[in-house]
Amino acid sequence: ALMRGGILWRLAIENASFQDVLAGPTTIATIQHQCVSWVTESGKYCVDDVLNTHEADVISGVYYVYTGQGTQMTTKSWWP
């Protein structure tokens, strides 16, 4: 979330540090293949974890609410 920027960065900075980001992805993120990897022009191999939509929703306080039309649901959030 810190690397995503915007409102997610502002919300996440309260609970995570730059040291957490620089430490790289957790073991569980790599085991579950929730990361991306690439090779730089200099041949350095890089790996970073990925923030999925559900995690972004949790950070930004997304609510799933009924619309009043049967079982139809919609999302509401404190942030646009």
N, CA, C and O atoms as a MOPAC input file, in Angstrom:
PM7 MOZYME 1SCF
protein

 N      0.82800 1    -1.19800 1     0.00000 1
 C      0.00000 1     0.00000 1     0.00000 1
 C      0.86900 1     1.25700 1     0.00000 1
 O      0.49500 1     2.27600 1    -0.58000 1
 N      2.03100 1     1.18100 1     0.65300 1
 C      2.90800 1     2.35000 1     0.67200 1
 C      3.44300 1     2.65100 1    -0.72300 1
 O      3.66100 1     3.81400 1    -1.06400 1
 N      3.65200 1     1.62900 1    -1.52000 1
 C      4.16400 1     1.84700 1    -2.86600 1
 C      3.05900 1     2.19800 1    -3.85500 1
 O      3.34400 1     2.67200 1    -4.95500 1
 N      1.80500 1     1.97300 1    -3.48100 1
 C      0.67900 1     2.28300 1    -4.36300 1
 C      0.45900 1     3.78300 1    -4.45300 1
 O      0.07000 1     4.29200 1    -5.50400 1
 N      0.70500 1     4.49900 1    -3.35700 1
 C      0.53700 1     5.94700 1    -3.35900 1
 C     -0.89800 1     6.36200 1    -3.09100 1
 O     -1.75100 1     5.52400 1    -2.79600 1
 N     -1.15900 1     7.65100 1    -3.19300 1
 C     -2.50600 1     8.18600 1    -3.02800 1
 C     -3.07400 1     7.98200 1    -1.63800 1
 O     -2.34400 1     7.99200 1    -0.64600 1
 N     -4.38400 1     7.79800 1    -1.57600 1
 C     -5.06900 1     7.65200 1    -0.29200 1
 C     -4.64400 1     6.36900 1     0.41400 1
 O     -4.57800 1     6.33500 1     1.64300 1
 N     -4.35400 1     5.31500 1    -0.34600 1
 C     -3.89200 1     4.07600 1     0.28800 1
 C     -2.58200 1     4.30300 1     1.02900 1
 O     -2.39000 1     3.77100 1     2.12200 1
 N     -1.68300 1     5.08500 1     0.45100 1
 C     -0.42000 1     5.40300 1     1.12000 1
 C     -0.69500 1     6.16100 1     2.40800 1
 O     -0.12400 1     5.84500 1     3.45200 1
 N     -1.57100 1     7.16400 1     2.33800 1
 C     -1.86000 1     7.97500 1     3.52400 1
 C     -2.45500 1     7.14000 1     4.64700 1
 O     -2.14100 1     7.36500 1     5.81600 1
 N     -3.29900 1     6.18800 1     4.31400 1
 C     -3.90600 1     5.33200 1     5.33200 1
 C     -2.90900 1     4.30100 1     5.86100 1
 O     -2.89100 1     4.01800 1     7.05900 1
 N     -2.08900 1     3.74700 1     4.99000 1
 C     -1.15500 1     2.69200 1     5.38800 1
 C      0.03300 1     3.22200 1     6.18000 1
 O      0.58800 1     2.49600 1     7.00400 1
 N      0.43400 1     4.45900 1     5.95200 1
 C      1.62000 1     5.01000 1     6.61400 1
 C      1.44300 1     5.04800 1     8.13100 1
 O      2.42600 1     5.09800 1     8.87100 1
 N      0.19900 1     5.02300 1     8.59300 1
 C     -0.07800 1     5.00500 1    10.03200 1
 C      0.28800 1     3.66300 1    10.66900 1
 O      0.53400 1     3.60100 1    11.87400 1
 N      0.32800 1     2.59400 1     9.87600 1
 C      0.53400 1     1.25200 1    10.42800 1
 C      1.75600 1     0.51800 1     9.89900 1
 O      2.12500 1    -0.52700 1    10.43300 1
 N      2.37800 1     1.03800 1     8.87800 1
 C      3.54300 1     0.36400 1     8.29400 1
 C      4.68200 1     1.36500 1     8.16300 1
 O      4.46500 1     2.57400 1     8.07500 1
 N      5.88000 1     0.84300 1     8.15200 1
 C      7.04800 1     1.71300 1     8.02200 1
 C      7.73100 1     1.46400 1     6.67700 1
 O      7.46300 1     0.46900 1     6.00300 1
 N      8.60700 1     2.37500 1     6.30700 1
 C      9.36700 1     2.18000 1     5.08000 1
 C     10.28800 1     0.97100 1     5.20900 1
 O     10.61000 1     0.33300 1     4.20700 1
 N     10.71500 1     0.64900 1     6.42700 1
 C     11.53400 1    -0.54700 1     6.63900 1
 C     10.75000 1    -1.80100 1     6.27700 1
 O     11.31300 1    -2.75400 1     5.73900 1
 N      9.42300 1    -1.80400 1     6.57500 1
 C      8.58100 1    -2.94200 1     6.19000 1
 C      8.58200 1    -3.11600 1     4.67700 1
 O      8.65400 1    -4.23700 1     4.17500 1
 N      8.50300 1    -2.01500 1     3.96200 1
 C      8.47800 1    -2.05700 1     2.49700 1
 C      9.82000 1    -2.53000 1     1.95800 1
 O      9.87400 1    -3.37300 1     1.06200 1
 N     10.89700 1    -1.98700 1     2.50200 1
 C     12.23000 1    -2.33000 1     2.01500 1
 C     12.62700 1    -3.76200 1     2.34400 1
 O     13.52800 1    -4.31300 1     1.71100 1
 N     11.96300 1    -4.37600 1     3.33200 1
 C     12.25600 1    -5.76000 1     3.69900 1
 C     11.80800 1    -6.73400 1     2.61000 1
 O     12.22400 1    -7.89200 1     2.60100 1
 N     10.96800 1    -6.26700 1     1.70000 1
 C     10.51500 1    -7.11800 1     0.60100 1
 C      9.28700 1    -7.91800 1     0.96400 1
 O      8.75100 1    -7.78400 1     2.06400 1
 N      8.84000 1    -8.75000 1     0.04000 1
 C      7.61900 1    -9.52100 1     0.27300 1
 C      7.81800 1   -10.56700 1     1.36100 1
 O      8.92600 1   -11.06000 1     1.57400 1
 N      6.73200 1   -10.89400 1     2.04400 1
 C      6.77800 1   -11.92600 1     3.07100 1
 C      6.86600 1   -13.29400 1     2.40600 1
 O      6.58500 1   -13.44000 1     1.21600 1
 N      7.25000 1   -14.27000 1     3.17400 1
 C      7.33900 1   -15.63300 1     2.66100 1
 C      5.98200 1   -16.10900 1     2.17200 1
 O      5.88600 1   -16.74500 1     1.12200 1
 N      4.92300 1   -15.80300 1     2.93300 1
 C      3.58200 1   -16.25300 1     2.54900 1
 C      3.15800 1   -15.64000 1     1.21600 1
 O      2.47400 1   -16.29500 1     0.42900 1
 N      3.55200 1   -14.39900 1     0.95300 1
 C      3.20200 1   -13.75800 1    -0.32800 1
 C      3.87400 1   -14.47000 1    -1.49400 1
 O      3.26800 1   -14.64000 1    -2.55200 1
 N      5.10600 1   -14.88200 1    -1.31000 1
 C      5.80200 1   -15.56900 1    -2.40400 1
 C      5.30400 1   -17.00300 1    -2.56700 1
 O      5.20700 1   -17.49600 1    -3.69100 1
 N      4.98600 1   -17.67800 1    -1.45900 1
 C      4.46400 1   -19.04700 1    -1.54900 1
 C      3.12600 1   -19.05800 1    -2.27700 1
 O      2.86200 1   -19.94800 1    -3.08600 1
 N      2.28200 1   -18.07000 1    -1.99100 1
 C      0.95800 1   -18.00500 1    -2.61700 1
 C      0.99600 1   -17.30600 1    -3.97800 1
 O     -0.05400 1   -17.03400 1    -4.55900 1
 N      2.17500 1   -17.01600 1    -4.48300 1
 C      2.36300 1   -16.38200 1    -5.79600 1
 C      1.65000 1   -15.03500 1    -5.89100 1
 O      1.12600 1   -14.68100 1    -6.94700 1
 N      1.62900 1   -14.28600 1    -4.79000 1
 C      1.04100 1   -12.95300 1    -4.79000 1
 C      2.15800 1   -11.92400 1    -4.90300 1
 O      2.26400 1   -10.99900 1    -4.09800 1
 N      2.98100 1   -12.10900 1    -5.91600 1
 C      4.09300 1   -11.19600 1    -6.11800 1
 C      4.42800 1   -11.13300 1    -7.60400 1
 O      3.99400 1   -11.96600 1    -8.40000 1
 N      5.19700 1   -10.14100 1    -7.94000 1
 C      5.67300 1    -9.98300 1    -9.31500 1
 C      7.19300 1    -9.99700 1    -9.28600 1
 O      7.80500 1    -9.62400 1    -8.28600 1
 N      7.79500 1   -10.42600 1   -10.37700 1
 C      9.25900 1   -10.43000 1   -10.45200 1
 C      9.68700 1    -9.92100 1   -11.82000 1
 O      8.95300 1   -10.03600 1   -12.80300 1
 N     10.87100 1    -9.36400 1   -11.86300 1
 C     11.43100 1    -8.85300 1   -13.10800 1
 C     12.94000 1    -8.79100 1   -12.98700 1
 O     13.49000 1    -8.82800 1   -11.88700 1
 N     13.59700 1    -8.69800 1   -14.12200 1
 C     15.05100 1    -8.58200 1   -14.17600 1
 C     15.37400 1    -7.19600 1   -14.72600 1
 O     14.85600 1    -6.79500 1   -15.76800 1
 N     16.23100 1    -6.47500 1   -14.01900 1
 C     16.61800 1    -5.13600 1   -14.45700 1
 C     17.59300 1    -5.22600 1   -15.62100 1
 O     18.08400 1    -6.30500 1   -15.95100 1
 N     17.86600 1    -4.09100 1   -16.23400 1
 C     18.81200 1    -4.05700 1   -17.35500 1
 C     20.20400 1    -4.51200 1   -16.93800 1
 O     20.96300 1    -5.03600 1   -17.75300 1
 N     20.53700 1    -4.30900 1   -15.66000 1
 C     21.85800 1    -4.72100 1   -15.17400 1
 C     21.89400 1    -6.19300 1   -14.76600 1
 O     22.92800 1    -6.68600 1   -14.31600 1
 N     20.75300 1    -6.90600 1   -14.92200 1
 C     20.70700 1    -8.32200 1   -14.59400 1
 C     20.28600 1    -8.62400 1   -13.17100 1
 O     20.30300 1    -9.78400 1   -12.75800 1
 N     19.90700 1    -7.60900 1   -12.41100 1
 C     19.46900 1    -7.81400 1   -11.03100 1
 C     18.04200 1    -8.36000 1   -11.02200 1
 O     17.17000 1    -7.83700 1   -11.71500 1
 N     17.80600 1    -9.41500 1   -10.23300 1
 C     16.49400 1   -10.04400 1   -10.12600 1
 C     15.73000 1    -9.38300 1    -8.99100 1
 O     16.21900 1    -9.33700 1    -7.86200 1
 N     14.53400 1    -8.86900 1    -9.27300 1
 C     13.73300 1    -8.15800 1    -8.27200 1
 C     12.39200 1    -8.85500 1    -8.07300 1
 O     11.80400 1    -9.37800 1    -9.02000 1
 N     11.91700 1    -8.85600 1    -6.82400 1
 C     10.61700 1    -9.43400 1    -6.48100 1
 C      9.88900 1    -8.44600 1    -5.58800 1
 O     10.48900 1    -7.85100 1    -4.69200 1
 N      8.59800 1    -8.26800 1    -5.82900 1
 C      7.79200 1    -7.38400 1    -4.99700 1
 C      6.42000 1    -8.00600 1    -4.80900 1
 O      5.90900 1    -8.67500 1    -5.70800 1
 N      5.82100 1    -7.78900 1    -3.64200 1
 C      4.48100 1    -8.31500 1    -3.41500 1
 C      3.44500 1    -7.39900 1    -4.04800 1
 O      3.72100 1    -6.23700 1    -4.34700 1
 N      2.25800 1    -7.93700 1    -4.24600 1
 C      1.19400 1    -7.22900 1    -4.94100 1
 C      0.04700 1    -6.97600 1    -3.97100 1
 O     -0.33800 1    -7.86300 1    -3.20900 1
 N     -0.49100 1    -5.77300 1    -4.00600 1
 C     -1.66400 1    -5.43300 1    -3.20800 1
 C     -2.89300 1    -5.75100 1    -4.04500 1
 O     -3.12000 1    -5.12400 1    -5.08000 1
 N     -3.69900 1    -6.73500 1    -3.59600 1
 C     -4.86700 1    -7.08300 1    -4.39900 1
 C     -6.05400 1    -6.17600 1    -4.05300 1
 O     -5.99400 1    -5.39200 1    -3.10600 1
 N     -7.11200 1    -6.29300 1    -4.82000 1
 C     -8.27900 1    -5.42200 1    -4.66300 1
 C     -8.90500 1    -5.56900 1    -3.28400 1
 O     -9.29700 1    -4.57400 1    -2.67500 1
 N     -9.00400 1    -6.80000 1    -2.78100 1
 C     -9.59800 1    -7.01800 1    -1.45600 1
 C     -8.78600 1    -6.31600 1    -0.36500 1
 O     -9.36000 1    -5.68900 1     0.52500 1
 N     -7.47000 1    -6.41600 1    -0.42600 1
 C     -6.61800 1    -5.75200 1     0.56300 1
 C     -6.76400 1    -4.23600 1     0.48600 1
 O     -6.80500 1    -3.56500 1     1.51700 1
 N     -6.84200 1    -3.69700 1    -0.71900 1
 C     -7.04500 1    -2.25600 1    -0.88900 1
 C     -8.40000 1    -1.83800 1    -0.32200 1
 O     -8.51500 1    -0.77400 1     0.28500 1
 N     -9.42200 1    -2.66400 1    -0.51600 1
 C    -10.75100 1    -2.37700 1     0.03800 1
 C    -10.72600 1    -2.36200 1     1.56200 1
 O    -11.34800 1    -1.50300 1     2.18600 1
 N    -10.01200 1    -3.30500 1     2.15900 1
 C     -9.91900 1    -3.36300 1     3.62600 1
 C     -9.23100 1    -2.11300 1     4.16500 1
 O     -9.69300 1    -1.52400 1     5.14200 1
 N     -8.14500 1    -1.71000 1     3.54400 1
 C     -7.40500 1    -0.52700 1     3.99000 1
 C     -8.25300 1     0.72800 1     3.87400 1
 O     -8.22100 1     1.58500 1     4.75800 1
 N     -9.01100 1     0.84200 1     2.78900 1
 C     -9.77800 1     2.06700 1     2.55700 1
 C    -11.17300 1     2.03700 1     3.16400 1
 O    -11.93800 1     2.98100 1     2.97100 1
 N    -11.52500 1     0.98900 1     3.88800 1
 C    -12.80100 1     0.95600 1     4.59500 1
 C    -14.00700 1     0.77300 1     3.70100 1
 O    -15.01400 1     1.46000 1     3.87300 1
 N    -13.92200 1    -0.14100 1     2.74900 1
 C    -15.05300 1    -0.40600 1     1.85900 1
 C    -16.07800 1    -1.26600 1     2.59600 1
 O    -15.72900 1    -2.23400 1     3.27200 1
 N    -17.34500 1    -0.89400 1     2.45100 1
 C    -18.45900 1    -1.63900 1     3.02500 1
 C    -19.25600 1    -2.27300 1     1.89300 1
 O    -19.43300 1    -1.66400 1     0.83800 1
 N    -19.73100 1    -3.47700 1     2.10500 1
 C    -20.63500 1    -4.13000 1     1.17000 1
 C    -22.02200 1    -4.04700 1     1.78700 1
 O    -22.25800 1    -4.59800 1     2.86200 1
 N    -22.93600 1    -3.36400 1     1.11700 1
 C    -24.27200 1    -3.11600 1     1.67500 1
 C    -25.34200 1    -3.54900 1     0.67800 1
 O    -25.13100 1    -3.54000 1    -0.53400 1
 N    -26.50800 1    -3.93100 1     1.23100 1
 C    -27.64500 1    -4.28100 1     0.38700 1
 C    -28.25900 1    -3.01500 1    -0.19200 1
 O    -28.28700 1    -1.97500 1     0.46600 1
 N    -28.75100 1    -3.10400 1    -1.42800 1
 C    -29.33600 1    -1.94500 1    -2.10300 1
 C    -30.82400 1    -1.80600 1    -1.81300 1
 O    -31.41700 1    -0.77300 1    -2.12500 1
 N    -31.43500 1    -2.82700 1    -1.22200 1
 C    -32.87800 1    -2.82000 1    -0.99200 1
 C    -33.63600 1    -3.44600 1    -2.15200 1
 O    -34.86700 1    -3.47600 1    -2.14800 1
 N    -32.91700 1    -3.94100 1    -3.13300 1
 C    -33.52200 1    -4.59400 1    -4.29300 1
 C    -33.13000 1    -6.07200 1    -4.29000 1
 O    -32.19900 1    -6.48800 1    -4.98000 1
 N    -33.85600 1    -6.84400 1    -3.50500 1
 C    -33.57400 1    -8.27700 1    -3.39700 1
 C    -32.25200 1    -8.51600 1    -2.68900 1
 O    -31.98500 1    -7.94800 1    -1.63000 1
 N    -31.43300 1    -9.36300 1    -3.28900 1
 C    -30.13500 1    -9.68000 1    -2.68200 1
 C    -28.99700 1    -8.88400 1    -3.31100 1
 O    -27.82400 1    -9.17500 1    -3.07600 1
 N    -29.34800 1    -7.87500 1    -4.11600 1
 C    -28.33000 1    -7.06100 1    -4.78200 1
 C    -27.52500 1    -6.26700 1    -3.75700 1
 O    -28.08100 1    -5.69600 1    -2.81800 1
 N    -26.20400 1    -6.24000 1    -3.95400 1
 C    -25.32000 1    -5.50200 1    -3.05600 1
 C    -24.49800 1    -4.49400 1    -3.84400 1
 O    -24.31100 1    -4.63200 1    -5.05300 1
 N    -24.01400 1    -3.48500 1    -3.14300 1
 C    -23.12300 1    -2.49500 1    -3.72900 1
 C    -22.03400 1    -2.17500 1    -2.71400 1
 O    -22.11200 1    -2.60400 1    -1.56200 1
 N    -21.03900 1    -1.43800 1    -3.12700 1
 C    -19.96300 1    -1.06500 1    -2.21300 1
 C    -20.06300 1     0.40800 1    -1.86400 1
 O    -20.43100 1     1.23700 1    -2.69600 1
 N    -19.73200 1     0.71400 1    -0.63300 1
 C    -19.65600 1     2.08900 1    -0.14700 1
 C    -18.30400 1     2.25000 1     0.52300 1
 O    -17.77800 1     1.30900 1     1.11800 1
 N    -17.74900 1     3.44000 1     0.42400 1
 C    -16.43100 1     3.68400 1     0.99700 1
 C    -16.35100 1     5.10000 1     1.52600 1
 O    -17.04800 1     5.99700 1     1.05100 1
 N    -15.49300 1     5.29100 1     2.51400 1
 C    -15.23600 1     6.62900 1     3.03900 1
 C    -14.39800 1     7.43300 1     2.06100 1
 O    -14.33900 1     8.65900 1     2.14700 1
 N    -13.74900 1     6.74100 1     1.13200 1
 C    -12.84400 1     7.39900 1     0.19100 1
 C    -13.31700 1     7.13800 1    -1.22600 1
 O    -13.83400 1     6.05800 1    -1.51400 1
 N    -13.15000 1     8.10500 1    -2.11100 1
 C    -13.61700 1     7.91200 1    -3.50100 1
 C    -12.85400 1     6.83400 1    -4.24100 1
 O    -13.13900 1     6.56800 1    -5.40900 1

